[in-house]
Amino acid sequence: PCRWTHNGQECGMHVMGDRIRLARHIQRWHMAHAAHSQRQVPCRWGGCGKVMKRENVVRHVIVTHLKMKWCCSVCRIKLSRDDASARH
């Protein structure tokens, strides 16, 4: 379930699947609270509070809170980010 917190309550919606679905969910339900002119936003996943560029929030949640890994299909090395996997 989504652990994004707003006004002291966790979202709790079940977000199934991948980065794209998570990004859609966060943009639709949670980034509406931040003004579009606001470049720096806090992560509100489980009360995290780390401030970052709004375009990095989804990646931060995936890597830091969901601990997702990408595995190379050739050498089986595990990488923490999809962009690192693409470069590898």
N, C-alpha and C positions, 0 to 999 in steps of 0.2 A: 504493500500500500504506500501511497504518497505520504511522506512525512513533512511536507511543506507546512510551516506554521504561520498563521496569520491571526492577529488579535488573540493570541494564546491558545488557538485550537489547531490541531493537525488536520490536514485535508482528509486523509484516509481513503481517497479514491484509489481503486486498483488500476495501476497503469501497467498494461501487459506489453511485453515485447522489447523493443529496441530503442535506440537513441532518437529516432524520428518520432515515435509515439510519445516518448518522454518529453521531447522538445515541444511538441504540439500541446501536450497537457500543461506544461509550465507556462508557455506563452499564453494559452487561452485562459487558464484559471488563475495564474499567480502573477504574471508580469503586468497584468492590468492594474495592479496596485502601485506600480512604479510609473512615474511620468516618462513619456517617450524621450524627453530631453535629458533625462537622468542617465548619464553614461555609466556611472558606478552604482551598483546595486548590491545589497547584502544577500547572502545565501540564507534562506530561512528553513532549510532542511533540518529538521530535528533541533532547531535553535542554534545552528552553526554560527551565523553572524559574520562570516568572512566576507569582506567587500571586494568586488571584482567587476570587470567590465560585464555589462549585461549579456554580451554574446558568449561569454565563457561560463555562464551559470550551469547550463546543461552538462557540459564536459566535466565541470567540477563535481556535480552531483554523481555522475556516472563513475568517475575515477575515485573520488574521495569517500562518498557515502555508500554507493552500491558495490564498490570494489570489483567492477567488471574488468575482465581481461580479454585480450584478443590473442589467439593462438595462431602462429604461422603454420600453414598446412604442409610446408616442406620440412622445416627443421624442428617444429613443435615448441619453439621458444614462446613464452608468454610475455606479452607486452601490455602495459597499463593503459595505452591510448590508441584509438583507431588511426590517428594520423601517424603515430610511430610505427604502427603495423604496416601502413601503406608505404612509408619510407623504407622499411626493412625489406 
